[in-house]
Amino acid sequence: MTMDKSLRVRKTMVRNRSVLTRAERIQRLVSLDRWQEGQSPLALPKVRVQKISLKKKKKQKRAEAAQQQVQKKGK
């Protein structure tokens, strides 16, 4: 019997998470020099999560195809 795709366990997440764990937040604060040794790990300040946006390839392909058509008509 095969397993449904939604139930499969993946090794890594493909999408970005919008919430960091406490350890990840502390690491980010250390790298930003906003964390002092001995500070309480509770009630941490907010840390911005960077979202990665991917360029859409469809628009680029359409633009290239349109340019090629214009070049062919010009010849």
mmCIF file of the N, C-alpha and C atoms, coordinates in Angstrom:
data_MODEL
# 
_entry.id   MODEL 
# 
loop_
_atom_site.group_PDB 
_atom_site.id 
_atom_site.type_symbol 
_atom_site.label_atom_id 
_atom_site.label_alt_id 
_atom_site.label_comp_id 
_atom_site.label_asym_id 
_atom_site.label_entity_id 
_atom_site.label_seq_id 
_atom_site.pdbx_PDB_ins_code 
_atom_site.Cartn_x 
_atom_site.Cartn_y 
_atom_site.Cartn_z 
_atom_site.occupancy 
_atom_site.B_iso_or_equiv 
_atom_site.pdbx_formal_charge 
_atom_site.auth_seq_id 
_atom_site.auth_comp_id 
_atom_site.auth_asym_id 
_atom_site.auth_atom_id 
_atom_site.pdbx_PDB_model_num 
ATOM 1   N N  . MET A 1 1  ? 0.838  -1.173 0.000   1.00 0.00 ? 1  MET A N  1 
ATOM 2   C CA . MET A 1 1  ? 0.000  0.000  0.000   1.00 0.00 ? 1  MET A CA 1 
ATOM 3   C C  . MET A 1 1  ? 0.890  1.245  0.000   1.00 0.00 ? 1  MET A C  1 
ATOM 4   N N  . THR A 1 2  ? 0.542  2.225  -0.794  1.00 0.00 ? 2  THR A N  1 
ATOM 5   C CA . THR A 1 2  ? 1.333  3.448  -0.862  1.00 0.00 ? 2  THR A CA 1 
ATOM 6   C C  . THR A 1 2  ? 0.842  4.465  0.158   1.00 0.00 ? 2  THR A C  1 
ATOM 7   N N  . MET A 1 3  ? 1.750  5.349  0.524   1.00 0.00 ? 3  MET A N  1 
ATOM 8   C CA . MET A 1 3  ? 1.418  6.384  1.502   1.00 0.00 ? 3  MET A CA 1 
ATOM 9   C C  . MET A 1 3  ? 1.022  7.666  0.768   1.00 0.00 ? 3  MET A C  1 
ATOM 10  N N  . ASP A 1 4  ? 0.022  8.340  1.275   1.00 0.00 ? 4  ASP A N  1 
ATOM 11  C CA . ASP A 1 4  ? -0.427 9.590  0.683   1.00 0.00 ? 4  ASP A CA 1 
ATOM 12  C C  . ASP A 1 4  ? 0.682  10.637 0.765   1.00 0.00 ? 4  ASP A C  1 
ATOM 13  N N  . LYS A 1 5  ? 0.780  11.502 -0.237  1.00 0.00 ? 5  LYS A N  1 
ATOM 14  C CA . LYS A 1 5  ? 1.834  12.515 -0.291  1.00 0.00 ? 5  LYS A CA 1 
ATOM 15  C C  . LYS A 1 5  ? 1.808  13.457 0.906   1.00 0.00 ? 5  LYS A C  1 
ATOM 16  N N  . SER A 1 6  ? 0.634  13.754 1.402   1.00 0.00 ? 6  SER A N  1 
ATOM 17  C CA . SER A 1 6  ? 0.525  14.694 2.523   1.00 0.00 ? 6  SER A CA 1 
ATOM 18  C C  . SER A 1 6  ? 1.053  14.109 3.821   1.00 0.00 ? 6  SER A C  1 
ATOM 19  N N  . LEU A 1 7  ? 1.176  12.789 3.901   1.00 0.00 ? 7  LEU A N  1 
ATOM 20  C CA . LEU A 1 7  ? 1.630  12.143 5.132   1.00 0.00 ? 7  LEU A CA 1 
ATOM 21  C C  . LEU A 1 7  ? 3.120  11.841 5.137   1.00 0.00 ? 7  LEU A C  1 
ATOM 22  N N  . ARG A 1 8  ? 3.798  12.057 4.034   1.00 0.00 ? 8  ARG A N  1 
ATOM 23  C CA . ARG A 1 8  ? 5.222  11.770 3.963   1.00 0.00 ? 8  ARG A CA 1 
ATOM 24  C C  . ARG A 1 8  ? 6.010  12.765 4.796   1.00 0.00 ? 8  ARG A C  1 
ATOM 25  N N  . VAL A 1 9  ? 7.053  12.279 5.434   1.00 0.00 ? 9  VAL A N  1 
ATOM 26  C CA . VAL A 1 9  ? 7.917  13.127 6.241   1.00 0.00 ? 9  VAL A CA 1 
ATOM 27  C C  . VAL A 1 9  ? 9.077  13.565 5.368   1.00 0.00 ? 9  VAL A C  1 
ATOM 28  N N  . ARG A 1 10 ? 9.293  14.847 5.308   1.00 0.00 ? 10 ARG A N  1 
ATOM 29  C CA . ARG A 1 10 ? 10.392 15.386 4.517   1.00 0.00 ? 10 ARG A CA 1 
ATOM 30  C C  . ARG A 1 10 ? 11.556 15.711 5.446   1.00 0.00 ? 10 ARG A C  1 
ATOM 31  N N  . LYS A 1 11 ? 12.748 15.622 4.914   1.00 0.00 ? 11 LYS A N  1 
ATOM 32  C CA . LYS A 1 11 ? 13.935 15.889 5.721   1.00 0.00 ? 11 LYS A CA 1 
ATOM 33  C C  . LYS A 1 11 ? 14.037 17.356 6.109   1.00 0.00 ? 11 LYS A C  1 
ATOM 34  N N  . THR A 1 12 ? 13.742 18.241 5.179   1.00 0.00 ? 12 THR A N  1 
ATOM 35  C CA . THR A 1 12 ? 13.808 19.668 5.476   1.00 0.00 ? 12 THR A CA 1 
ATOM 36  C C  . THR A 1 12 ? 12.543 20.338 4.964   1.00 0.00 ? 12 THR A C  1 
ATOM 37  N N  . MET A 1 13 ? 12.246 21.474 5.561   1.00 0.00 ? 13 MET A N  1 
ATOM 38  C CA . MET A 1 13 ? 11.096 22.234 5.095   1.00 0.00 ? 13 MET A CA 1 
ATOM 39  C C  . MET A 1 13 ? 11.479 22.993 3.840   1.00 0.00 ? 13 MET A C  1 
ATOM 40  N N  . VAL A 1 14 ? 10.602 23.022 2.893   1.00 0.00 ? 14 VAL A N  1 
ATOM 41  C CA . VAL A 1 14 ? 10.861 23.715 1.642   1.00 0.00 ? 14 VAL A CA 1 
ATOM 42  C C  . VAL A 1 14 ? 10.547 25.196 1.782   1.00 0.00 ? 14 VAL A C  1 
ATOM 43  N N  . ARG A 1 15 ? 9.527  25.525 2.520   1.00 0.00 ? 15 ARG A N  1 
ATOM 44  C CA . ARG A 1 15 ? 9.116  26.919 2.654   1.00 0.00 ? 15 ARG A CA 1 
ATOM 45  C C  . ARG A 1 15 ? 9.739  27.558 3.892   1.00 0.00 ? 15 ARG A C  1 
ATOM 46  N N  . ASN A 1 16 ? 9.699  28.868 3.944   1.00 0.00 ? 16 ASN A N  1 
ATOM 47  C CA . ASN A 1 16 ? 10.242 29.606 5.081   1.00 0.00 ? 16 ASN A CA 1 
ATOM 48  C C  . ASN A 1 16 ? 9.277  29.565 6.245   1.00 0.00 ? 16 ASN A C  1 
ATOM 49  N N  . ARG A 1 17 ? 9.827  29.489 7.434   1.00 0.00 ? 17 ARG A N  1 
ATOM 50  C CA . ARG A 1 17 ? 8.995  29.554 8.626   1.00 0.00 ? 17 ARG A CA 1 
ATOM 51  C C  . ARG A 1 17 ? 8.869  31.003 9.054   1.00 0.00 ? 17 ARG A C  1 
ATOM 52  N N  . SER A 1 18 ? 7.736  31.362 9.581   1.00 0.00 ? 18 SER A N  1 
ATOM 53  C CA . SER A 1 18 ? 7.539  32.744 10.014  1.00 0.00 ? 18 SER A CA 1 
ATOM 54  C C  . SER A 1 18 ? 7.860  32.915 11.497  1.00 0.00 ? 18 SER A C  1 
ATOM 55  N N  . VAL A 1 19 ? 8.107  31.822 12.205  1.00 0.00 ? 19 VAL A N  1 
ATOM 56  C CA . VAL A 1 19 ? 8.394  31.884 13.634  1.00 0.00 ? 19 VAL A CA 1 
ATOM 57  C C  . VAL A 1 19 ? 9.704  31.155 13.902  1.00 0.00 ? 19 VAL A C  1 
ATOM 58  N N  . LEU A 1 20 ? 10.589 31.794 14.661  1.00 0.00 ? 20 LEU A N  1 
ATOM 59  C CA . LEU A 1 20 ? 11.861 31.181 15.020  1.00 0.00 ? 20 LEU A CA 1 
ATOM 60  C C  . LEU A 1 20 ? 11.763 30.547 16.400  1.00 0.00 ? 20 LEU A C  1 
ATOM 61  N N  . THR A 1 21 ? 12.570 29.526 16.637  1.00 0.00 ? 21 THR A N  1 
ATOM 62  C CA . THR A 1 21 ? 12.634 28.932 17.971  1.00 0.00 ? 21 THR A CA 1 
ATOM 63  C C  . THR A 1 21 ? 13.403 29.882 18.879  1.00 0.00 ? 21 THR A C  1 
ATOM 64  N N  . ARG A 1 22 ? 13.349 29.634 20.172  1.00 0.00 ? 22 ARG A N  1 
ATOM 65  C CA . ARG A 1 22 ? 14.031 30.506 21.124  1.00 0.00 ? 22 ARG A CA 1 
ATOM 66  C C  . ARG A 1 22 ? 15.541 30.502 20.872  1.00 0.00 ? 22 ARG A C  1 
ATOM 67  N N  . ALA A 1 23 ? 16.100 29.331 20.581  1.00 0.00 ? 23 ALA A N  1 
ATOM 68  C CA . ALA A 1 23 ? 17.539 29.236 20.328  1.00 0.00 ? 23 ALA A CA 1 
ATOM 69  C C  . ALA A 1 23 ? 17.917 30.014 19.063  1.00 0.00 ? 23 ALA A C  1 
ATOM 70  N N  . GLU A 1 24 ? 17.095 29.928 18.028  1.00 0.00 ? 24 GLU A N  1 
ATOM 71  C CA . GLU A 1 24 ? 17.363 30.664 16.793  1.00 0.00 ? 24 GLU A CA 1 
ATOM 72  C C  . GLU A 1 24 ? 17.273 32.171 17.023  1.00 0.00 ? 24 GLU A C  1 
ATOM 73  N N  . ARG A 1 25 ? 16.322 32.589 17.854  1.00 0.00 ? 25 ARG A N  1 
ATOM 74  C CA . ARG A 1 25 ? 16.190 34.021 18.161  1.00 0.00 ? 25 ARG A CA 1 
ATOM 75  C C  . ARG A 1 25 ? 17.407 34.524 18.932  1.00 0.00 ? 25 ARG A C  1 
ATOM 76  N N  . ILE A 1 26 ? 17.901 33.716 19.879  1.00 0.00 ? 26 ILE A N  1 
ATOM 77  C CA . ILE A 1 26 ? 19.085 34.120 20.647  1.00 0.00 ? 26 ILE A CA 1 
ATOM 78  C C  . ILE A 1 26 ? 20.296 34.206 19.730  1.00 0.00 ? 26 ILE A C  1 
ATOM 79  N N  . GLN A 1 27 ? 20.452 33.245 18.812  1.00 0.00 ? 27 GLN A N  1 
ATOM 80  C CA . GLN A 1 27 ? 21.561 33.298 17.861  1.00 0.00 ? 27 GLN A CA 1 
ATOM 81  C C  . GLN A 1 27 ? 21.489 34.554 17.008  1.00 0.00 ? 27 GLN A C  1 
ATOM 82  N N  . ARG A 1 28 ? 20.308 34.908 16.559  1.00 0.00 ? 28 ARG A N  1 
ATOM 83  C CA . ARG A 1 28 ? 20.132 36.108 15.738  1.00 0.00 ? 28 ARG A CA 1 
ATOM 84  C C  . ARG A 1 28 ? 20.457 37.356 16.555  1.00 0.00 ? 28 ARG A C  1 
ATOM 85  N N  . LEU A 1 29 ? 20.030 37.390 17.825  1.00 0.00 ? 29 LEU A N  1 
ATOM 86  C CA . LEU A 1 29 ? 20.328 38.545 18.680  1.00 0.00 ? 29 LEU A CA 1 
ATOM 87  C C  . LEU A 1 29 ? 21.822 38.662 18.946  1.00 0.00 ? 29 LEU A C  1 
ATOM 88  N N  . VAL A 1 30 ? 22.513 37.524 19.112  1.00 0.00 ? 30 VAL A N  1 
ATOM 89  C CA . VAL A 1 30 ? 23.963 37.551 19.322  1.00 0.00 ? 30 VAL A CA 1 
ATOM 90  C C  . VAL A 1 30 ? 24.648 38.127 18.088  1.00 0.00 ? 30 VAL A C  1 
ATOM 91  N N  . SER A 1 31 ? 24.210 37.702 16.901  1.00 0.00 ? 31 SER A N  1 
ATOM 92  C CA . SER A 1 31 ? 24.839 38.198 15.675  1.00 0.00 ? 31 SER A CA 1 
ATOM 93  C C  . SER A 1 31 ? 24.568 39.694 15.462  1.00 0.00 ? 31 SER A C  1 
ATOM 94  N N  . LEU A 1 32 ? 23.458 40.202 16.002  1.00 0.00 ? 32 LEU A N  1 
ATOM 95  C CA . LEU A 1 32 ? 23.127 41.622 15.892  1.00 0.00 ? 32 LEU A CA 1 
ATOM 96  C C  . LEU A 1 32 ? 23.662 42.448 17.056  1.00 0.00 ? 32 LEU A C  1 
ATOM 97  N N  . ASP A 1 33 ? 24.404 41.809 17.975  1.00 0.00 ? 33 ASP A N  1 
ATOM 98  C CA . ASP A 1 33 ? 24.954 42.449 19.178  1.00 0.00 ? 33 ASP A CA 1 
ATOM 99  C C  . ASP A 1 33 ? 23.862 43.051 20.056  1.00 0.00 ? 33 ASP A C  1 
ATOM 100 N N  . ARG A 1 34 ? 22.730 42.390 20.134  1.00 0.00 ? 34 ARG A N  1 
ATOM 101 C CA . ARG A 1 34 ? 21.631 42.844 20.989  1.00 0.00 ? 34 ARG A CA 1 
ATOM 102 C C  . ARG A 1 34 ? 21.434 41.900 22.173  1.00 0.00 ? 34 ARG A C  1 
ATOM 103 N N  . TRP A 1 35 ? 22.335 40.942 22.361  1.00 0.00 ? 35 TRP A N  1 
ATOM 104 C CA . TRP A 1 35 ? 22.219 39.956 23.440  1.00 0.00 ? 35 TRP A CA 1 
ATOM 105 C C  . TRP A 1 35 ? 23.433 40.083 24.349  1.00 0.00 ? 35 TRP A C  1 
ATOM 106 N N  . GLN A 1 36 ? 23.161 40.198 25.667  1.00 0.00 ? 36 GLN A N  1 
ATOM 107 C CA . GLN A 1 36 ? 24.244 40.242 26.638  1.00 0.00 ? 36 GLN A CA 1 
ATOM 108 C C  . GLN A 1 36 ? 24.238 38.947 27.437  1.00 0.00 ? 36 GLN A C  1 
ATOM 109 N N  . GLU A 1 37 ? 25.425 38.460 27.751  1.00 0.00 ? 37 GLU A N  1 
ATOM 110 C CA . GLU A 1 37 ? 25.558 37.224 28.516  1.00 0.00 ? 37 GLU A CA 1 
ATOM 111 C C  . GLU A 1 37 ? 24.915 37.413 29.889  1.00 0.00 ? 37 GLU A C  1 
ATOM 112 N N  . GLY A 1 38 ? 24.158 36.422 30.314  1.00 0.00 ? 38 GLY A N  1 
ATOM 113 C CA . GLY A 1 38 ? 23.480 36.494 31.591  1.00 0.00 ? 38 GLY A CA 1 
ATOM 114 C C  . GLY A 1 38 ? 22.069 37.039 31.499  1.00 0.00 ? 38 GLY A C  1 
ATOM 115 N N  . GLN A 1 39 ? 21.667 37.473 30.330  1.00 0.00 ? 39 GLN A N  1 
ATOM 116 C CA . GLN A 1 39 ? 20.318 38.000 30.114  1.00 0.00 ? 39 GLN A CA 1 
ATOM 117 C C  . GLN A 1 39 ? 19.316 36.839 30.147  1.00 0.00 ? 39 GLN A C  1 
ATOM 118 N N  . SER A 1 40 ? 18.119 37.097 30.633  1.00 0.00 ? 40 SER A N  1 
ATOM 119 C CA . SER A 1 40 ? 17.094 36.066 30.720  1.00 0.00 ? 40 SER A CA 1 
ATOM 120 C C  . SER A 1 40 ? 16.615 35.653 29.326  1.00 0.00 ? 40 SER A C  1 
ATOM 121 N N  . PRO A 1 41 ? 16.488 34.347 29.070  1.00 0.00 ? 41 PRO A N  1 
ATOM 122 C CA . PRO A 1 41 ? 15.988 33.891 27.768  1.00 0.00 ? 41 PRO A CA 1 
ATOM 123 C C  . PRO A 1 41 ? 14.477 34.041 27.620  1.00 0.00 ? 41 PRO A C  1 
ATOM 124 N N  . LEU A 1 42 ? 13.812 34.485 28.659  1.00 0.00 ? 42 LEU A N  1 
ATOM 125 C CA . LEU A 1 42 ? 12.372 34.703 28.606  1.00 0.00 ? 42 LEU A CA 1 
ATOM 126 C C  . LEU A 1 42 ? 12.088 36.137 28.185  1.00 0.00 ? 42 LEU A C  1 
ATOM 127 N N  . ALA A 1 43 ? 10.996 36.346 27.518  1.00 0.00 ? 43 ALA A N  1 
ATOM 128 C CA . ALA A 1 43 ? 10.567 37.669 27.050  1.00 0.00 ? 43 ALA A CA 1 
ATOM 129 C C  . ALA A 1 43 ? 11.623 38.294 26.149  1.00 0.00 ? 43 ALA A C  1 
ATOM 130 N N  . LEU A 1 44 ? 12.045 37.559 25.145  1.00 0.00 ? 44 LEU A N  1 
ATOM 131 C CA . LEU A 1 44 ? 13.046 38.049 24.207  1.00 0.00 ? 44 LEU A CA 1 
ATOM 132 C C  . LEU A 1 44 ? 12.457 39.147 23.328  1.00 0.00 ? 44 LEU A C  1 
ATOM 133 N N  . PRO A 1 45 ? 13.285 40.083 22.875  1.00 0.00 ? 45 PRO A N  1 
ATOM 134 C CA . PRO A 1 45 ? 12.781 41.093 21.946  1.00 0.00 ? 45 PRO A CA 1 
ATOM 135 C C  . PRO A 1 45 ? 12.461 40.467 20.597  1.00 0.00 ? 45 PRO A C  1 
ATOM 136 N N  . LYS A 1 46 ? 11.658 41.162 19.831  1.00 0.00 ? 46 LYS A N  1 
ATOM 137 C CA . LYS A 1 46 ? 11.266 40.645 18.519  1.00 0.00 ? 46 LYS A CA 1 
ATOM 138 C C  . LYS A 1 46 ? 12.460 40.627 17.578  1.00 0.00 ? 46 LYS A C  1 
ATOM 139 N N  . VAL A 1 47 ? 12.470 39.619 16.712  1.00 0.00 ? 47 VAL A N  1 
ATOM 140 C CA . VAL A 1 47 ? 13.520 39.474 15.714  1.00 0.00 ? 47 VAL A CA 1 
ATOM 141 C C  . VAL A 1 47 ? 12.843 39.307 14.369  1.00 0.00 ? 47 VAL A C  1 
ATOM 142 N N  . ARG A 1 48 ? 13.231 40.124 13.423  1.00 0.00 ? 48 ARG A N  1 
ATOM 143 C CA . ARG A 1 48 ? 12.607 40.069 12.105  1.00 0.00 ? 48 ARG A CA 1 
ATOM 144 C C  . ARG A 1 48 ? 13.074 38.837 11.336  1.00 0.00 ? 48 ARG A C  1 
ATOM 145 N N  . VAL A 1 49 ? 12.140 38.170 10.680  1.00 0.00 ? 49 VAL A N  1 
ATOM 146 C CA . VAL A 1 49 ? 12.433 36.998 9.874   1.00 0.00 ? 49 VAL A CA 1 
ATOM 147 C C  . VAL A 1 49 ? 12.455 37.431 8.419   1.00 0.00 ? 49 VAL A C  1 
ATOM 148 N N  . GLN A 1 50 ? 13.570 37.187 7.752   1.00 0.00 ? 50 GLN A N  1 
ATOM 149 C CA . GLN A 1 50 ? 13.704 37.564 6.354   1.00 0.00 ? 50 GLN A CA 1 
ATOM 150 C C  . GLN A 1 50 ? 12.968 36.577 5.474   1.00 0.00 ? 50 GLN A C  1 
ATOM 151 N N  . LYS A 1 51 ? 12.150 37.082 4.587   1.00 0.00 ? 51 LYS A N  1 
ATOM 152 C CA . LYS A 1 51 ? 11.436 36.236 3.641   1.00 0.00 ? 51 LYS A CA 1 
ATOM 153 C C  . LYS A 1 51 ? 12.163 36.301 2.308   1.00 0.00 ? 51 LYS A C  1 
ATOM 154 N N  . ILE A 1 52 ? 12.311 35.159 1.702   1.00 0.00 ? 52 ILE A N  1 
ATOM 155 C CA . ILE A 1 52 ? 12.985 35.087 0.413   1.00 0.00 ? 52 ILE A CA 1 
ATOM 156 C C  . ILE A 1 52 ? 11.927 35.065 -0.670  1.00 0.00 ? 52 ILE A C  1 
ATOM 157 N N  . SER A 1 53 ? 12.023 35.993 -1.590  1.00 0.00 ? 53 SER A N  1 
ATOM 158 C CA . SER A 1 53 ? 11.073 36.022 -2.693  1.00 0.00 ? 53 SER A CA 1 
ATOM 159 C C  . SER A 1 53 ? 11.784 35.558 -3.952  1.00 0.00 ? 53 SER A C  1 
ATOM 160 N N  . LEU A 1 54 ? 11.161 34.652 -4.660  1.00 0.00 ? 54 LEU A N  1 
ATOM 161 C CA . LEU A 1 54 ? 11.729 34.123 -5.885  1.00 0.00 ? 54 LEU A CA 1 
ATOM 162 C C  . LEU A 1 54 ? 11.156 34.858 -7.075  1.00 0.00 ? 54 LEU A C  1 
ATOM 163 N N  . LYS A 1 55 ? 11.981 35.066 -8.064  1.00 0.00 ? 55 LYS A N  1 
ATOM 164 C CA . LYS A 1 55 ? 11.513 35.719 -9.280  1.00 0.00 ? 55 LYS A CA 1 
ATOM 165 C C  . LYS A 1 55 ? 10.689 34.732 -10.084 1.00 0.00 ? 55 LYS A C  1 
ATOM 166 N N  . LYS A 1 56 ? 9.670  35.252 -10.714 1.00 0.00 ? 56 LYS A N  1 
ATOM 167 C CA . LYS A 1 56 ? 8.829  34.399 -11.541 1.00 0.00 ? 56 LYS A CA 1 
ATOM 168 C C  . LYS A 1 56 ? 9.467  34.258 -12.909 1.00 0.00 ? 56 LYS A C  1 
ATOM 169 N N  . LYS A 1 57 ? 9.679  33.024 -13.316 1.00 0.00 ? 57 LYS A N  1 
ATOM 170 C CA . LYS A 1 57 ? 10.346 32.753 -14.582 1.00 0.00 ? 57 LYS A CA 1 
ATOM 171 C C  . LYS A 1 57 ? 9.398  32.874 -15.764 1.00 0.00 ? 57 LYS A C  1 
ATOM 172 N N  . LYS A 1 58 ? 8.111  32.719 -15.532 1.00 0.00 ? 58 LYS A N  1 
ATOM 173 C CA . LYS A 1 58 ? 7.151  32.757 -16.624 1.00 0.00 ? 58 LYS A CA 1 
ATOM 174 C C  . LYS A 1 58 ? 7.169  34.108 -17.330 1.00 0.00 ? 58 LYS A C  1 
ATOM 175 N N  . LYS A 1 59 ? 7.228  35.186 -16.560 1.00 0.00 ? 59 LYS A N  1 
ATOM 176 C CA . LYS A 1 59 ? 7.232  36.516 -17.145 1.00 0.00 ? 59 LYS A CA 1 
ATOM 177 C C  . LYS A 1 59 ? 8.498  36.732 -17.966 1.00 0.00 ? 59 LYS A C  1 
ATOM 178 N N  . GLN A 1 60 ? 9.617  36.246 -17.486 1.00 0.00 ? 60 GLN A N  1 
ATOM 179 C CA . GLN A 1 60 ? 10.866 36.400 -18.213 1.00 0.00 ? 60 GLN A CA 1 
ATOM 180 C C  . GLN A 1 60 ? 10.812 35.630 -19.524 1.00 0.00 ? 60 GLN A C  1 
ATOM 181 N N  . LYS A 1 61 ? 10.276 34.426 -19.488 1.00 0.00 ? 61 LYS A N  1 
ATOM 182 C CA . LYS A 1 61 ? 10.175 33.617 -20.697 1.00 0.00 ? 61 LYS A CA 1 
ATOM 183 C C  . LYS A 1 61 ? 9.246  34.275 -21.708 1.00 0.00 ? 61 LYS A C  1 
ATOM 184 N N  . ARG A 1 62 ? 8.156  34.842 -21.238 1.00 0.00 ? 62 ARG A N  1 
ATOM 185 C CA . ARG A 1 62 ? 7.219  35.525 -22.134 1.00 0.00 ? 62 ARG A CA 1 
ATOM 186 C C  . ARG A 1 62 ? 7.884  36.740 -22.770 1.00 0.00 ? 62 ARG A C  1 
ATOM 187 N N  . ALA A 1 63 ? 8.632  37.476 -21.984 1.00 0.00 ? 63 ALA A N  1 
ATOM 188 C CA . ALA A 1 63 ? 9.307  38.669 -22.499 1.00 0.00 ? 63 ALA A CA 1 
ATOM 189 C C  . ALA A 1 63 ? 10.349 38.278 -23.539 1.00 0.00 ? 63 ALA A C  1 
ATOM 190 N N  . GLU A 1 64 ? 11.092 37.204 -23.281 1.00 0.00 ? 64 GLU A N  1 
ATOM 191 C CA . GLU A 1 64 ? 12.089 36.742 -24.243 1.00 0.00 ? 64 GLU A CA 1 
ATOM 192 C C  . GLU A 1 64 ? 11.420 36.275 -25.529 1.00 0.00 ? 64 GLU A C  1 
ATOM 193 N N  . ALA A 1 65 ? 10.309 35.568 -25.408 1.00 0.00 ? 65 ALA A N  1 
ATOM 194 C CA . ALA A 1 65 ? 9.586  35.092 -26.586 1.00 0.00 ? 65 ALA A CA 1 
ATOM 195 C C  . ALA A 1 65 ? 9.057  36.272 -27.393 1.00 0.00 ? 65 ALA A C  1 
ATOM 196 N N  . ALA A 1 66 ? 8.567  37.290 -26.722 1.00 0.00 ? 66 ALA A N  1 
ATOM 197 C CA . ALA A 1 66 ? 8.056  38.477 -27.412 1.00 0.00 ? 66 ALA A CA 1 
ATOM 198 C C  . ALA A 1 66 ? 9.185  39.203 -28.139 1.00 0.00 ? 66 ALA A C  1 
ATOM 199 N N  . GLN A 1 67 ? 10.355 39.295 -27.527 1.00 0.00 ? 67 GLN A N  1 
ATOM 200 C CA . GLN A 1 67 ? 11.492 39.936 -28.165 1.00 0.00 ? 67 GLN A CA 1 
ATOM 201 C C  . GLN A 1 67 ? 11.936 39.159 -29.400 1.00 0.00 ? 67 GLN A C  1 
ATOM 202 N N  . GLN A 1 68 ? 11.925 37.852 -29.324 1.00 0.00 ? 68 GLN A N  1 
ATOM 203 C CA . GLN A 1 68 ? 12.314 37.032 -30.459 1.00 0.00 ? 68 GLN A CA 1 
ATOM 204 C C  . GLN A 1 68 ? 11.324 37.204 -31.604 1.00 0.00 ? 68 GLN A C  1 
ATOM 205 N N  . GLN A 1 69 ? 10.049 37.307 -31.286 1.00 0.00 ? 69 GLN A N  1 
ATOM 206 C CA . GLN A 1 69 ? 9.044  37.512 -32.320 1.00 0.00 ? 69 GLN A CA 1 
ATOM 207 C C  . GLN A 1 69 ? 9.226  38.860 -33.008 1.00 0.00 ? 69 GLN A C  1 
ATOM 208 N N  . VAL A 1 70 ? 9.548  39.882 -32.233 1.00 0.00 ? 70 VAL A N  1 
ATOM 209 C CA . VAL A 1 70 ? 9.769  41.212 -32.781 1.00 0.00 ? 70 VAL A CA 1 
ATOM 210 C C  . VAL A 1 70 ? 10.998 41.193 -33.696 1.00 0.00 ? 70 VAL A C  1 
ATOM 211 N N  . GLN A 1 71 ? 12.038 40.490 -33.288 1.00 0.00 ? 71 GLN A N  1 
ATOM 212 C CA . GLN A 1 71 ? 13.247 40.405 -34.100 1.00 0.00 ? 71 GLN A CA 1 
ATOM 213 C C  . GLN A 1 71 ? 12.977 39.669 -35.398 1.00 0.00 ? 71 GLN A C  1 
ATOM 214 N N  . LYS A 1 72 ? 12.156 38.610 -35.357 1.00 0.00 ? 72 LYS A N  1 
ATOM 215 C CA . LYS A 1 72 ? 11.834 37.850 -36.557 1.00 0.00 ? 72 LYS A CA 1 
ATOM 216 C C  . LYS A 1 72 ? 11.014 38.702 -37.541 1.00 0.00 ? 72 LYS A C  1 
ATOM 217 N N  . LYS A 1 73 ? 10.098 39.502 -37.024 1.00 0.00 ? 73 LYS A N  1 
ATOM 218 C CA . LYS A 1 73 ? 9.274  40.367 -37.865 1.00 0.00 ? 73 LYS A CA 1 
ATOM 219 C C  . LYS A 1 73 ? 10.106 41.467 -38.497 1.00 0.00 ? 73 LYS A C  1 
ATOM 220 N N  . GLY A 1 74 ? 11.128 41.925 -37.789 1.00 0.00 ? 74 GLY A N  1 
ATOM 221 C CA . GLY A 1 74 ? 11.976 43.010 -38.280 1.00 0.00 ? 74 GLY A CA 1 
ATOM 222 C C  . GLY A 1 74 ? 12.871 42.567 -39.425 1.00 0.00 ? 74 GLY A C  1 
ATOM 223 N N  . LYS A 1 75 ? 13.149 41.274 -39.534 1.00 0.00 ? 75 LYS A N  1 
ATOM 224 C CA . LYS A 1 75 ? 14.044 40.772 -40.586 1.00 0.00 ? 75 LYS A CA 1 
ATOM 225 C C  . LYS A 1 75 ? 13.357 40.690 -41.855 1.00 0.00 ? 75 LYS A C  1 
# 
